[in-house]
Amino acid sequence: MECLGCGREKFWLCETCFRKLKFNGQTKDFNLRTPHLTKIFIAGDYDDPLLAALIKKFKYGFITDYGKILARFLILFWSGQLWSIQTPPEMILIPLPLSGKRRRWRGFNQAEILARELSAHFAYPLNQELKRAGHRPPQAGLSEEERRQNIQNVFVWTGTDLNGRDVILLDDVVTTGATLDEAAKVLKAVGAGKIYGLVLAKG
């Protein structure tokens, strides 16, 4: 085990390097087309090479300890955003689900690991009744319109009516916003109130 930032032994990421992670200053115009989401909160950016390396190690290196480090980064970011929205106590946290095939390949759902840490910290109820109806080809490499077509009707809600409850829909990375928006559309159809997207980075 060595720090991903400086190589120091006995750390996945030492405290000095953690403090070098850059929050998104909300100055960039990402121009995401997400009509079913109230707002997307993006903690960081792939332009930060250390953050990008952490996410890649987490997702493709299958090291879940990186997920706890990234969750800490996301918790710090979200703590600084709460002033901008009124968070009712009945707000629920929903991680974006993986297909069964993708979850078996990775061994875990990265969004679920992040969500569990946020749920514990903020005392948000964690809900996992949003499911994927099947497996689709990966979104990587597709144009925005191809992404939207590829993701259509892939999510299903297996719970009861949400009765106006506000939702935090959590994922690791957003590119065009197509996947988050498709999930939000399903949640709106079953009675969700405001839906906030929350992600680690814009890829």
Kinemage of the C-alpha trace (Angstrom):
@kinemage 1
@onewidth
@group {chain A} dominant
@subgroup {mainchain}
@vectorlist {calphas} color= white
{ca met a 1} P 0.000 0.000 0.000
{ca glu a 2} L 1.335 3.423 -0.944
{ca cys a 3} L -0.111 6.888 -1.384
{ca leu a 4} L -1.439 7.427 -4.895
{ca gly a 5} L -0.236 11.019 -4.781
{ca cys a 6} L 3.288 10.886 -3.357
{ca gly a 7} L 4.134 7.209 -2.899
{ca arg a 8} L 4.333 7.384 0.897
{ca glu a 9} L 3.940 3.910 2.365
{ca lys a 10} L 1.017 2.695 4.507
{ca phe a 11} L -1.539 5.054 2.919
{ca trp a 12} L -3.850 4.741 -0.079
{ca leu a 13} L -3.849 8.548 0.006
{ca cys a 14} L -1.996 10.488 2.710
{ca glu a 15} L -3.541 13.502 4.405
{ca thr a 16} L -1.203 15.931 2.652
{ca cys a 17} L -2.244 14.665 -0.770
{ca phe a 18} L -5.926 14.492 0.200
{ca arg a 19} L -5.786 18.215 0.915
{ca lys a 20} L -4.558 18.780 -2.638
{ca leu a 21} L -7.811 17.473 -4.158
{ca lys a 22} L -9.575 20.308 -5.930
{ca phe a 23} L -13.262 21.075 -5.540
{ca asn a 24} L -15.186 22.278 -8.551
{ca gly a 25} L -15.503 26.018 -8.137
{ca gln a 26} L -18.888 26.059 -9.909
{ca thr a 27} L -17.382 28.476 -12.432
{ca lys a 28} L -17.523 26.132 -15.413
{ca asp a 29} L -20.579 25.976 -17.648
{ca phe a 30} L -21.033 22.247 -18.129
{ca asn a 31} L -24.226 22.838 -20.151
{ca leu a 32} L -25.787 19.488 -19.220
{ca arg a 33} L -29.240 18.733 -20.620
{ca thr a 34} L -31.068 17.276 -17.620
{ca pro a 35} L -34.682 18.525 -17.574
{ca his a 36} L -35.846 15.996 -14.964
{ca leu a 37} L -33.235 17.054 -12.396
{ca thr a 38} L -33.634 20.128 -10.215
{ca lys a 39} L -29.850 20.608 -10.177
{ca ile a 40} L -26.638 18.617 -10.512
{ca phe a 41} L -23.913 19.160 -7.935
{ca ile a 42} L -20.466 18.225 -9.259
{ca ala a 43} L -17.774 17.951 -6.588
{ca gly a 44} L -14.673 17.927 -8.799
{ca asp a 45} L -13.366 17.537 -12.306
{ca tyr a 46} L -11.340 15.019 -14.283
{ca asp a 47} L -8.988 17.914 -15.014
{ca asp a 48} L -7.634 17.201 -11.522
{ca pro a 49} L -5.256 14.296 -12.260
{ca leu a 50} L -5.219 13.052 -8.672
{ca leu a 51} L -9.010 12.895 -8.452
{ca ala a 52} L -9.175 11.162 -11.841
{ca ala a 53} L -6.571 8.614 -10.709
{ca leu a 54} L -8.503 7.890 -7.512
{ca ile a 55} L -11.731 7.298 -9.411
{ca lys a 56} L -10.040 5.004 -11.931
{ca lys a 57} L -8.329 2.985 -9.188
{ca phe a 58} L -11.654 2.673 -7.390
{ca lys a 59} L -13.692 1.605 -10.420
{ca tyr a 60} L -11.197 -0.360 -12.475
{ca gly a 61} L -8.595 -1.327 -9.899
{ca phe a 62} L -11.399 -2.791 -7.747
{ca ile a 63} L -9.970 -1.272 -4.546
{ca thr a 64} L -12.955 -0.315 -2.424
{ca asp a 65} L -10.784 1.562 0.098
{ca tyr a 66} L -10.481 4.303 -2.501
{ca gly a 67} L -14.262 4.601 -2.323
{ca lys a 68} L -14.053 5.692 1.311
{ca ile a 69} L -11.489 8.347 0.416
{ca leu a 70} L -13.686 9.614 -2.420
{ca ala a 71} L -16.740 9.547 -0.157
{ca arg a 72} L -14.894 11.786 2.310
{ca phe a 73} L -14.177 14.228 -0.533
{ca leu a 74} L -17.855 14.130 -1.545
{ca ile a 75} L -19.034 14.622 2.054
{ca leu a 76} L -16.848 17.720 2.439
{ca phe a 77} L -18.156 19.113 -0.834
{ca trp a 78} L -21.808 18.399 -0.016
{ca ser a 79} L -21.449 19.934 3.434
{ca gly a 80} L -20.522 23.181 1.714
{ca gln a 81} L -23.526 23.057 -0.635
{ca leu a 82} L -26.338 22.503 1.861
{ca trp a 83} L -26.824 26.249 2.341
{ca ser a 84} L -28.040 26.480 -1.259
{ca ile a 85} L -30.955 24.066 -0.851
{ca gln a 86} L -33.454 23.322 1.860
{ca thr a 87} L -33.001 19.676 2.770
{ca pro a 88} L -36.159 18.293 4.354
{ca pro a 89} L -35.703 15.422 6.817
{ca glu a 90} L -37.570 13.049 4.526
{ca met a 91} L -35.027 13.484 1.699
{ca ile a 92} L -33.734 10.107 0.524
{ca leu a 93} L -30.444 9.047 -1.044
{ca ile a 94} L -30.542 6.770 -4.093
{ca pro a 95} L -27.332 5.417 -5.677
{ca leu a 96} L -27.484 4.870 -9.417
{ca pro a 97} L -27.765 1.101 -9.887
{ca leu a 98} L -25.547 -1.110 -12.041
{ca ser a 99} L -26.788 -3.933 -14.205
{ca gly a 100} L -26.409 -7.372 -12.684
{ca lys a 101} L -23.768 -8.227 -15.277
{ca arg a 102} L -21.679 -5.144 -14.537
{ca arg a 103} L -21.984 -5.614 -10.779
{ca arg a 104} L -20.845 -9.232 -10.997
{ca trp a 105} L -17.851 -8.171 -13.096
{ca arg a 106} L -16.803 -5.372 -10.720
{ca gly a 107} L -17.905 -7.085 -7.519
{ca phe a 108} L -19.553 -3.945 -6.154
{ca asn a 109} L -21.519 -0.870 -7.149
{ca gln a 110} L -19.239 2.151 -6.751
{ca ala a 111} L -22.200 4.525 -6.327
{ca glu a 112} L -23.586 2.339 -3.540
{ca ile a 113} L -20.299 2.479 -1.605
{ca leu a 114} L -20.278 6.270 -1.842
{ca ala a 115} L -23.954 6.432 -0.882
{ca arg a 116} L -23.502 4.295 2.227
{ca glu a 117} L -20.829 6.646 3.523
{ca leu a 118} L -22.979 9.729 2.852
{ca ser a 119} L -26.023 8.062 4.372
{ca ala a 120} L -24.121 7.357 7.576
{ca his a 121} L -22.669 10.869 7.773
{ca phe a 122} L -25.786 12.895 6.988
{ca ala a 123} L -28.390 10.407 8.307
{ca tyr a 124} L -30.152 10.297 4.926
{ca pro a 125} L -32.263 7.158 4.442
{ca leu a 126} L -30.587 4.986 1.806
{ca asn a 127} L -32.988 3.615 -0.796
{ca gln a 128} L -32.038 0.990 -3.395
{ca glu a 129} L -35.394 0.362 -5.031
{ca leu a 130} L -34.267 1.906 -8.323
{ca lys a 131} L -33.080 -0.988 -10.497
{ca arg a 132} L -31.713 -1.574 -13.975
{ca ala a 133} L -34.046 -3.567 -16.167
{ca gly a 134} L -31.203 -5.088 -18.154
{ca his a 135} L -27.673 -4.660 -19.433
{ca arg a 136} L -26.825 -2.095 -22.107
{ca pro a 137} L -23.532 -1.385 -23.850
{ca pro a 138} L -21.269 1.035 -21.929
{ca gln a 139} L -21.923 4.740 -22.488
{ca ala a 140} L -18.224 5.495 -23.032
{ca gly a 141} L -17.455 6.460 -26.617
{ca leu a 142} L -21.064 7.319 -27.518
{ca ser a 143} L -22.268 10.754 -28.580
{ca glu a 144} L -24.757 12.570 -26.351
{ca glu a 145} L -27.707 11.541 -28.512
{ca glu a 146} L -26.464 7.937 -28.687
{ca arg a 147} L -26.125 7.943 -24.905
{ca arg a 148} L -29.716 9.076 -24.496
{ca gln a 149} L -31.002 6.403 -26.874
{ca asn a 150} L -28.848 3.711 -25.274
{ca ile a 151} L -30.117 4.456 -21.758
{ca gln a 152} L -33.843 4.813 -22.541
{ca asn a 153} L -36.140 2.649 -20.412
{ca val a 154} L -33.238 0.948 -18.635
{ca phe a 155} L -34.393 1.907 -15.111
{ca val a 156} L -37.377 0.594 -13.184
{ca trp a 157} L -38.740 1.575 -9.779
{ca thr a 158} L -39.590 -1.371 -7.531
{ca gly a 159} L -40.811 0.525 -4.466
{ca thr a 160} L -43.945 2.397 -3.459
{ca asp a 161} L -44.951 5.892 -4.569
{ca leu a 162} L -42.486 8.532 -3.394
{ca asn a 163} L -45.260 10.961 -2.463
{ca gly a 164} L -43.323 14.138 -3.148
{ca arg a 165} L -40.156 13.153 -1.287
{ca asp a 166} L -37.020 14.940 -2.415
{ca val a 167} L -34.183 12.758 -3.690
{ca ile a 168} L -30.417 12.893 -3.931
{ca leu a 169} L -29.482 10.724 -6.929
{ca leu a 170} L -25.841 9.766 -6.533
{ca asp a 171} L -23.278 8.546 -9.067
{ca asp a 172} L -19.518 8.689 -9.427
{ca val a 173} L -19.067 10.545 -12.739
{ca val a 174} L -21.326 12.513 -15.063
{ca thr a 175} L -20.457 13.033 -18.729
{ca thr a 176} L -23.521 14.293 -20.603
{ca gly a 177} L -26.048 13.758 -17.801
{ca ala a 178} L -28.114 11.350 -19.909
{ca thr a 179} L -27.996 8.473 -17.407
{ca leu a 180} L -28.837 10.618 -14.391
{ca asp a 181} L -31.662 12.307 -16.262
{ca glu a 182} L -33.185 9.002 -17.385
{ca ala a 183} L -33.134 7.778 -13.781
{ca ala a 184} L -34.689 11.053 -12.609
{ca lys a 185} L -37.457 10.680 -15.193
{ca val a 186} L -38.406 7.313 -13.685
{ca leu a 187} L -38.374 8.770 -10.161
{ca lys a 188} L -40.544 11.692 -11.234
{ca ala a 189} L -43.062 9.236 -12.680
{ca val a 190} L -43.465 7.623 -9.247
{ca gly a 191} L -43.998 10.858 -7.374
{ca ala a 192} L -40.547 12.217 -6.492
{ca gly a 193} L -40.334 15.885 -5.555
{ca lys a 194} L -37.090 17.717 -6.224
{ca ile a 195} L -34.272 15.529 -7.529
{ca tyr a 196} L -30.670 16.610 -7.003
{ca gly a 197} L -27.863 14.859 -8.843
{ca leu a 198} L -24.667 14.510 -6.818
{ca val a 199} L -21.471 13.220 -8.423
{ca leu a 200} L -17.738 13.176 -7.795
{ca ala a 201} L -16.641 14.653 -11.108
{ca lys a 202} L -17.490 15.763 -14.586
{ca gly a 203} L -15.761 13.370 -16.955
